Amino acid sequence: MSKRLTSESRSYSQDEVGEAGGPRNLAVVTQESPVPPRSPRRRADRLFGAAAESPAPRPPRERPEAPASVRWAAALVGLEAAATAFGALVLLWLTLTGNPDSVSRAVAEVVLVGGGATVLTLAAVGLWRVSSWARGPVVALQILLGLLAFTTAFQAAQPLIGVPVLALVAAVLYLLATPEARLAFYR
């Protein structure tokens, strides 16, 4: 190395001397840092990276108050979910005690109706909480239920089953189309 870089006997000019008597371009440390010294990192942390620090807790989310029409729609969708779950249990009972032509088709029917009841239940909870995701599935399921109820009431000649379902579907779609319900989901 050159003598200039290793020599400690260099005299500094007045322009180069800082307040602590050393050169201005080098930091003079006179106090200990308030940060405690870090322990040496483990080999796994050096190779793969250490775990991230836990983030700050999220602030509580404000839930808007559900308007009356949305609460009524959620209650009606919950009623539909309960009726659909009861229908799934009846289908399961008929499958287990009867002699279906195709057991796999009967079990698939029970699973589909039970899945529909589950989706309706989740959608009713989402409507009650005014969750933005809940309105679309509810409208789509109401259209599907309306078509099934129309077929049941008029083509299958079971108006005692189809007409009440059609009335429920019409009521839910009306309640979700009110201005206060649309504004609640617009936010």
C-alpha positions as CSV (number, residue, x, y, z in Angstrom):
1,M,0.0,0.0,0.0
2,S,1.1,3.5,-0.5
3,K,2.5,5.4,2.4
4,R,-0.1,8.1,2.0
5,L,-3.0,5.7,2.8
6,T,-1.4,4.0,5.8
7,S,0.3,6.9,7.4
8,E,-1.3,8.2,10.5
9,S,1.0,11.1,11.0
10,R,-0.6,13.3,8.3
11,S,-1.3,16.8,9.3
12,Y,-4.7,18.2,8.3
13,S,-5.2,21.7,7.1
14,Q,-7.7,23.9,8.8
15,D,-10.3,23.3,6.0
16,E,-10.1,19.5,6.4
17,V,-10.4,19.4,10.2
18,G,-13.9,18.9,11.6
19,E,-15.2,19.9,15.1
20,A,-13.8,16.8,16.8
21,G,-10.3,17.3,15.5
22,G,-10.4,14.6,12.8
23,P,-10.8,14.9,9.1
24,R,-14.2,16.3,7.9
25,N,-14.9,13.5,5.5
26,L,-14.7,10.8,8.1
27,A,-17.3,10.4,10.8
28,V,-16.1,10.6,14.3
29,V,-18.1,8.4,16.6
30,T,-18.2,9.7,20.1
31,Q,-21.4,8.1,21.4
32,E,-22.7,4.6,21.4
33,S,-25.6,3.9,19.1
34,P,-29.0,3.4,20.9
35,V,-29.6,0.4,18.7
36,P,-28.3,-2.8,20.5
37,P,-25.8,-4.8,18.5
38,R,-27.3,-7.6,16.4
39,S,-26.4,-11.2,17.1
40,P,-24.7,-13.0,14.3
41,R,-27.2,-14.5,11.8
42,R,-27.7,-18.2,11.6
43,R,-26.5,-20.0,8.5
44,A,-30.0,-20.8,7.4
45,D,-31.0,-17.2,7.7
46,R,-28.0,-16.2,5.6
47,L,-28.8,-18.8,2.9
48,F,-32.6,-18.6,2.7
49,G,-33.4,-15.3,4.4
50,A,-34.8,-14.7,7.8
51,A,-38.5,-14.6,8.6
52,A,-40.2,-11.3,8.0
53,E,-41.2,-9.2,11.0
54,S,-44.8,-9.4,11.9
55,P,-46.8,-6.5,10.3
56,A,-48.6,-3.9,12.3
57,P,-52.2,-5.0,13.2
58,R,-54.9,-3.9,10.8
59,P,-57.2,-1.2,12.0
60,P,-60.8,-2.5,12.6
61,R,-62.9,-2.2,9.5
62,E,-66.0,-0.1,9.6
63,R,-69.1,-2.1,8.6
64,P,-71.9,0.1,7.3
65,E,-75.3,-0.4,8.7
66,A,-77.5,-2.5,6.4
67,P,-80.6,-0.8,5.2
68,A,-84.0,-2.4,6.0
69,S,-84.5,-3.7,2.5
70,V,-81.1,-5.5,2.5
71,R,-81.8,-7.0,5.9
72,W,-85.2,-8.3,4.7
73,A,-83.5,-9.7,1.5
74,A,-81.0,-11.4,3.7
75,A,-83.7,-12.9,5.9
76,L,-85.6,-14.2,2.8
77,V,-82.4,-15.7,1.3
78,G,-81.8,-17.3,4.7
79,L,-85.3,-18.7,4.6
80,E,-84.6,-20.1,1.1
81,A,-81.4,-21.6,2.4
82,A,-83.2,-23.4,5.2
83,A,-85.9,-24.7,2.8
84,T,-83.2,-25.9,0.4
85,A,-81.3,-27.6,3.2
86,F,-84.6,-29.3,4.3
87,G,-85.1,-30.4,0.7
88,A,-81.6,-31.9,0.7
89,L,-82.3,-33.8,3.8
90,V,-85.6,-35.1,2.3
91,L,-83.8,-36.2,-0.8
92,L,-81.1,-37.9,1.3
93,W,-83.8,-39.7,3.3
94,L,-85.6,-40.8,0.1
95,T,-82.3,-42.0,-1.4
96,L,-81.4,-44.0,1.7
97,T,-84.8,-45.6,2.3
98,G,-86.0,-45.9,-1.3
99,N,-84.9,-47.8,-4.3
100,P,-83.5,-45.2,-6.7
101,D,-82.9,-46.2,-10.3
102,S,-79.4,-44.8,-10.1
103,V,-77.8,-44.4,-6.7
104,S,-74.9,-42.3,-8.0
105,R,-77.4,-39.9,-9.6
106,A,-79.5,-39.7,-6.5
107,V,-76.4,-39.0,-4.3
108,A,-75.2,-36.3,-6.8
109,E,-78.7,-34.7,-6.6
110,V,-78.4,-34.6,-2.8
111,V,-74.9,-33.1,-3.0
112,L,-76.0,-30.4,-5.5
113,V,-79.0,-29.4,-3.4
114,G,-76.8,-29.3,-0.3
115,G,-74.2,-27.2,-2.0
116,G,-76.9,-24.8,-3.1
117,A,-78.1,-24.5,0.5
118,T,-74.6,-23.8,1.6
119,V,-74.1,-21.1,-1.0
120,L,-77.4,-19.5,-0.1
121,T,-76.5,-19.5,3.5
122,L,-73.1,-17.8,2.8
123,A,-74.9,-15.3,0.5
124,A,-77.4,-14.5,3.2
125,V,-74.6,-13.8,5.7
126,G,-72.9,-11.7,3.1
127,L,-76.0,-9.7,2.5
128,W,-76.6,-9.1,6.2
129,R,-73.0,-7.8,6.5
130,V,-73.4,-5.7,3.3
131,S,-70.4,-7.4,1.7
132,S,-69.7,-6.3,-1.8
133,W,-69.3,-9.8,-3.1
134,A,-72.7,-11.1,-1.9
135,R,-75.2,-9.3,-4.2
136,G,-74.1,-10.8,-7.5
137,P,-74.3,-14.5,-6.4
138,V,-77.7,-13.8,-4.8
139,V,-79.1,-12.3,-8.0
140,A,-77.8,-15.2,-10.1
141,L,-79.1,-17.8,-7.7
142,Q,-82.5,-16.1,-7.6
143,I,-82.8,-16.2,-11.4
144,L,-81.9,-19.9,-11.3
145,L,-84.4,-20.6,-8.5
146,G,-87.0,-18.6,-10.4
147,L,-86.5,-20.8,-13.5
148,L,-86.7,-23.9,-11.5
149,A,-89.8,-22.7,-9.6
150,F,-91.5,-21.8,-12.9
151,T,-90.8,-25.3,-14.3
152,T,-92.0,-26.9,-11.1
153,A,-95.2,-24.8,-10.9
154,F,-96.4,-24.9,-14.5
155,Q,-94.6,-27.8,-16.3
156,A,-94.5,-30.3,-13.5
157,A,-97.9,-29.3,-12.3
158,Q,-96.8,-28.7,-8.7
159,P,-98.0,-25.1,-8.0
160,L,-98.0,-25.6,-4.2
161,I,-94.2,-25.9,-4.4
162,G,-93.4,-23.6,-7.4
163,V,-95.6,-20.5,-6.7
164,P,-94.2,-19.8,-3.1
165,V,-90.7,-20.1,-4.4
166,L,-91.5,-17.7,-7.3
167,A,-93.0,-15.3,-4.7
168,L,-89.8,-15.5,-2.6
169,V,-87.6,-15.0,-5.7
170,A,-89.6,-11.9,-6.8
171,A,-89.5,-10.4,-3.3
172,V,-85.7,-10.9,-3.0
173,L,-85.0,-9.4,-6.4
174,Y,-87.4,-6.5,-5.6
175,L,-85.7,-5.8,-2.3
176,L,-82.2,-5.9,-3.9
177,A,-83.3,-3.5,-6.6
178,T,-84.5,-0.7,-4.3
179,P,-82.4,2.5,-4.4
180,E,-81.3,2.1,-0.7
181,A,-80.0,-1.4,-1.4
182,R,-78.2,-0.4,-4.5
183,L,-76.6,2.5,-2.7
184,A,-75.5,0.2,0.2
185,F,-73.6,-2.0,-2.2
186,Y,-72.3,0.9,-4.3
187,R,-70.0,2.1,-1.4
